[in-house]
Amino acid sequence: MLDVLYFAWVRERIGLPKERVETGAATVAELVAELSARDARYAAAFADISALRVALDQELSDFDAPLAGVREVAFFPPMTGG
């Protein structure tokens, strides 16, 4: 089980701040594909992953990162400002 957190416009599109997800995904990209296939809200939120950042257990990561041993995945737009 993974805790998946959504921030900013990702949360607004999906309609949830977080959820627990049962997944067989090996990487972040596979998890995104699974979530996107759920329904149109997820597909819209993950339509352009170049506009997203991901953190695994609160550490900035990449979409090709493995999920083995990870407890929390967070999706958010890039930070701006100073």
Z-matrix of the N, CA and C atoms (Angstrom, degrees):
N
C 1 1.458
C 2 1.521 1 109.55
N 3 1.302 2 114.86 1 139.24
C 4 1.461 3 121.51 2 177.44
C 5 1.520 4 109.18 3 -120.46
N 6 1.323 5 116.24 4 142.98
C 7 1.456 6 120.31 5 166.62
C 8 1.520 7 106.26 6 -89.65
N 9 1.330 8 117.11 7 123.18
C 10 1.458 9 121.46 8 179.10
C 11 1.524 10 107.55 9 -113.20
N 12 1.331 11 115.35 10 123.45
C 13 1.464 12 121.97 11 -177.73
C 14 1.521 13 109.69 12 -110.71
N 15 1.333 14 115.51 13 142.09
C 16 1.463 15 122.11 14 -179.94
C 17 1.519 16 108.50 15 -123.69
N 18 1.344 17 116.11 16 134.81
C 19 1.460 18 120.22 17 -178.65
C 20 1.529 19 111.66 18 -125.00
N 21 1.331 20 115.32 19 155.28
C 22 1.475 21 123.91 20 174.65
C 23 1.527 22 110.96 21 56.09
N 24 1.344 23 117.89 22 -132.63
C 25 1.467 24 119.44 23 -174.65
C 26 1.527 25 112.49 24 -69.23
N 27 1.328 26 118.42 25 -19.89
C 28 1.470 27 119.95 26 175.71
C 29 1.528 28 108.81 27 -64.18
N 30 1.340 29 116.12 28 -46.03
C 31 1.468 30 121.51 29 177.51
C 32 1.524 31 110.27 30 -61.78
N 33 1.326 32 117.19 31 -41.75
C 34 1.469 33 120.09 32 -179.03
C 35 1.524 34 111.52 33 -63.36
N 36 1.318 35 117.88 34 -41.33
C 37 1.466 36 120.15 35 -179.14
C 38 1.519 37 112.03 36 -69.37
N 39 1.340 38 116.85 37 -40.89
C 40 1.458 39 120.11 38 -177.46
C 41 1.527 40 111.37 39 -80.41
N 42 1.333 41 115.99 40 -33.18
C 43 1.460 42 120.05 41 177.90
C 44 1.516 43 113.87 42 90.81
N 45 1.333 44 117.32 43 10.70
C 46 1.460 45 122.28 44 179.28
C 47 1.526 46 109.98 45 -135.65
N 48 1.324 47 117.50 46 142.66
C 49 1.467 48 118.67 47 173.89
C 50 1.523 49 111.77 48 -80.26
N 51 1.359 50 116.63 49 -31.90
C 52 1.463 51 120.33 50 177.45
C 53 1.514 52 109.81 51 -164.08
N 54 1.330 53 114.70 52 163.82
C 55 1.459 54 120.77 53 176.82
C 56 1.519 55 108.64 54 -157.90
N 57 1.330 56 114.94 55 160.26
C 58 1.470 57 120.50 56 173.68
C 59 1.522 58 107.09 57 -97.09
N 60 1.323 59 115.25 58 131.65
C 61 1.463 60 120.27 59 -174.24
C 62 1.525 61 109.95 60 -123.34
N 63 1.308 62 115.64 61 129.59
C 64 1.467 63 122.55 62 171.08
C 65 1.520 64 105.43 63 -91.11
N 66 1.335 65 117.39 64 120.68
C 67 1.460 66 119.48 65 -174.66
C 68 1.516 67 111.78 66 -141.56
N 69 1.308 68 115.15 67 151.55
C 70 1.453 69 121.37 68 172.77
C 71 1.514 70 110.44 69 -104.71
N 72 1.338 71 116.68 70 6.52
C 73 1.467 72 121.45 71 -177.02
C 74 1.528 73 111.03 72 -63.46
N 75 1.334 74 115.72 73 138.12
C 76 1.463 75 121.21 74 179.06
C 77 1.526 76 111.65 75 -92.69
N 78 1.343 77 116.55 76 -24.73
C 79 1.466 78 121.35 77 -178.30
C 80 1.525 79 110.12 78 -132.10
N 81 1.315 80 115.70 79 168.04
C 82 1.468 81 120.46 80 176.51
C 83 1.533 82 109.69 81 -59.80
N 84 1.331 83 117.06 82 -42.84
C 85 1.466 84 120.66 83 -178.94
C 86 1.530 85 111.45 84 -59.42
N 87 1.339 86 117.11 85 -39.66
C 88 1.470 87 120.29 86 177.63
C 89 1.522 88 110.94 87 -67.00
N 90 1.329 89 117.00 88 -37.52
C 91 1.466 90 120.52 89 176.48
C 92 1.527 91 110.09 90 -63.01
N 93 1.324 92 116.72 91 -43.70
C 94 1.472 93 121.02 92 178.08
C 95 1.528 94 110.00 93 -59.65
N 96 1.331 95 117.31 94 -42.61
C 97 1.465 96 120.70 95 178.78
C 98 1.527 97 111.20 96 -62.22
N 99 1.343 98 116.61 97 -42.95
C 100 1.472 99 120.63 98 177.55
C 101 1.528 100 111.26 99 -61.50
N 102 1.337 101 116.19 100 -47.20
C 103 1.463 102 120.02 101 -178.82
C 104 1.525 103 110.86 102 -64.92
N 105 1.327 104 116.92 103 -42.33
C 106 1.470 105 121.26 104 -178.82
C 107 1.519 106 111.72 105 -60.67
N 108 1.340 107 116.62 106 -31.33
C 109 1.462 108 120.92 107 -178.48
C 110 1.532 109 112.65 108 -76.60
N 111 1.340 110 117.02 109 -11.09
C 112 1.472 111 119.90 110 -177.25
C 113 1.519 112 112.65 111 -64.00
N 114 1.325 113 116.47 112 -55.43
C 115 1.461 114 120.57 113 177.74
C 116 1.525 115 110.23 114 -167.02
N 117 1.318 116 116.11 115 -179.74
C 118 1.465 117 121.67 116 -172.71
C 119 1.528 118 113.28 117 -63.15
N 120 1.339 119 117.38 118 -30.72
C 121 1.476 120 119.23 119 179.97
C 122 1.523 121 110.65 120 -63.80
N 123 1.319 122 116.36 121 -45.04
C 124 1.462 123 120.46 122 178.76
C 125 1.528 124 110.59 123 -68.11
N 126 1.331 125 116.04 124 -42.37
C 127 1.467 126 120.19 125 179.29
C 128 1.531 127 110.21 126 -58.20
N 129 1.336 128 117.14 127 -40.74
C 130 1.465 129 120.97 128 179.32
C 131 1.530 130 111.02 129 -67.31
N 132 1.320 131 116.64 130 -41.57
C 133 1.462 132 120.55 131 -178.05
C 134 1.526 133 111.75 132 -65.72
N 135 1.343 134 116.50 133 -34.87
C 136 1.463 135 120.51 134 -176.07
C 137 1.525 136 113.16 135 -105.72
N 138 1.343 137 117.20 136 15.49
C 139 1.461 138 120.68 137 -176.61
C 140 1.530 139 112.56 138 -60.38
N 141 1.322 140 116.97 139 -35.17
C 142 1.471 141 120.57 140 -177.94
C 143 1.521 142 108.46 141 -130.73
N 144 1.341 143 116.81 142 89.70
C 145 1.460 144 118.53 143 -175.75
C 146 1.526 145 112.49 144 -70.83
N 147 1.336 146 117.22 145 -11.99
C 148 1.468 147 118.12 146 174.85
C 149 1.527 148 110.34 147 -68.21
N 150 1.335 149 117.02 148 -16.61
C 151 1.466 150 121.86 149 177.71
C 152 1.526 151 111.50 150 -93.50
N 153 1.329 152 117.17 151 10.13
C 154 1.461 153 121.44 152 -177.24
C 155 1.519 154 111.68 153 -124.85
N 156 1.317 155 114.58 154 155.81
C 157 1.461 156 122.39 155 169.59
C 158 1.522 157 106.76 156 -121.51
N 159 1.320 158 115.63 157 158.43
C 160 1.460 159 120.52 158 179.96
C 161 1.526 160 108.94 159 -134.63
N 162 1.333 161 115.11 160 142.49
C 163 1.457 162 121.12 161 174.19
C 164 1.522 163 108.44 162 -125.11
N 165 1.330 164 115.76 163 135.95
C 166 1.463 165 122.22 164 176.76
C 167 1.514 166 107.82 165 -110.10
N 168 1.331 167 116.01 166 120.59
C 169 1.472 168 121.09 167 -175.78
C 170 1.530 169 110.96 168 48.24
N 171 1.324 170 115.29 169 45.40
C 172 1.474 171 125.48 170 175.29
C 173 1.527 172 114.22 171 67.66
N 174 1.352 173 116.68 172 21.76
C 175 1.463 174 121.02 173 174.49
C 176 1.525 175 108.23 174 -119.84
N 177 1.342 176 116.49 175 126.99
C 178 1.455 177 120.95 176 179.14
C 179 1.522 178 109.58 177 -54.84
N 180 1.321 179 116.70 178 135.53
C 181 1.456 180 120.43 179 -174.28
C 182 1.521 181 110.35 180 -142.00
N 183 1.338 182 115.78 181 -171.44
C 184 1.459 183 122.75 182 179.80
C 185 1.523 184 109.79 183 -116.22
N 186 1.334 185 114.99 184 162.94
C 187 1.462 186 119.63 185 -178.75
C 188 1.530 187 112.61 186 -72.92
N 189 1.337 188 117.78 187 -15.21
C 190 1.464 189 119.52 188 176.83
C 191 1.530 190 111.81 189 -94.90
N 192 1.348 191 117.08 190 6.74
C 193 1.465 192 121.42 191 -179.14
C 194 1.523 193 111.09 192 -69.47
N 195 1.347 194 117.18 193 143.09
C 196 1.468 195 120.30 194 177.36
C 197 1.526 196 111.41 195 -72.37
N 198 1.320 197 115.57 196 150.88
C 199 1.465 198 121.54 197 179.86
C 200 1.524 199 112.84 198 -97.73
N 201 1.318 200 118.19 199 -2.62
C 202 1.463 201 121.40 200 -178.35
C 203 1.526 202 110.48 201 -56.73
N 204 1.333 203 116.14 202 124.82
C 205 1.456 204 121.41 203 178.41
C 206 1.513 205 115.32 204 80.63
N 207 1.320 206 118.01 205 -4.83
C 208 1.467 207 121.91 206 -178.77
C 209 1.523 208 109.90 207 -79.88
N 210 1.330 209 116.67 208 137.78
C 211 1.465 210 121.32 209 178.47
C 212 1.526 211 112.61 210 -105.91
N 213 1.335 212 116.72 211 -27.25
C 214 1.467 213 119.80 212 -175.36
C 215 1.519 214 110.53 213 -137.02
N 216 1.334 215 115.33 214 132.74
C 217 1.458 216 122.53 215 176.05
C 218 1.533 217 106.63 216 -122.11
N 219 1.321 218 116.52 217 129.87
C 220 1.467 219 120.74 218 179.24
C 221 1.520 220 109.46 219 -123.12
N 222 1.331 221 115.69 220 134.00
C 223 1.467 222 121.96 221 177.29
C 224 1.519 223 108.69 222 -113.60
N 225 1.330 224 116.67 223 134.57
C 226 1.459 225 120.97 224 -178.67
C 227 1.516 226 109.86 225 -157.91
N 228 1.345 227 117.53 226 158.91
C 229 1.463 228 120.21 227 176.31
C 230 1.539 229 109.42 228 -74.27
N 231 1.329 230 116.87 229 159.90
C 232 1.461 231 119.53 230 178.22
C 233 1.527 232 110.80 231 -57.51
N 234 1.308 233 115.99 232 144.59
C 235 1.460 234 120.92 233 177.58
C 236 1.519 235 109.16 234 -74.48
N 237 1.323 236 116.13 235 141.41
C 238 1.463 237 120.02 236 176.31
C 239 1.516 238 108.94 237 -128.46
N 240 1.300 239 115.58 238 163.69
C 241 1.463 240 118.88 239 178.19
C 242 1.517 241 111.14 240 89.05
N 243 1.337 242 115.20 241 -174.01
C 244 1.452 243 118.47 242 -174.73
C 245 1.465 244 114.37 243 -130.75
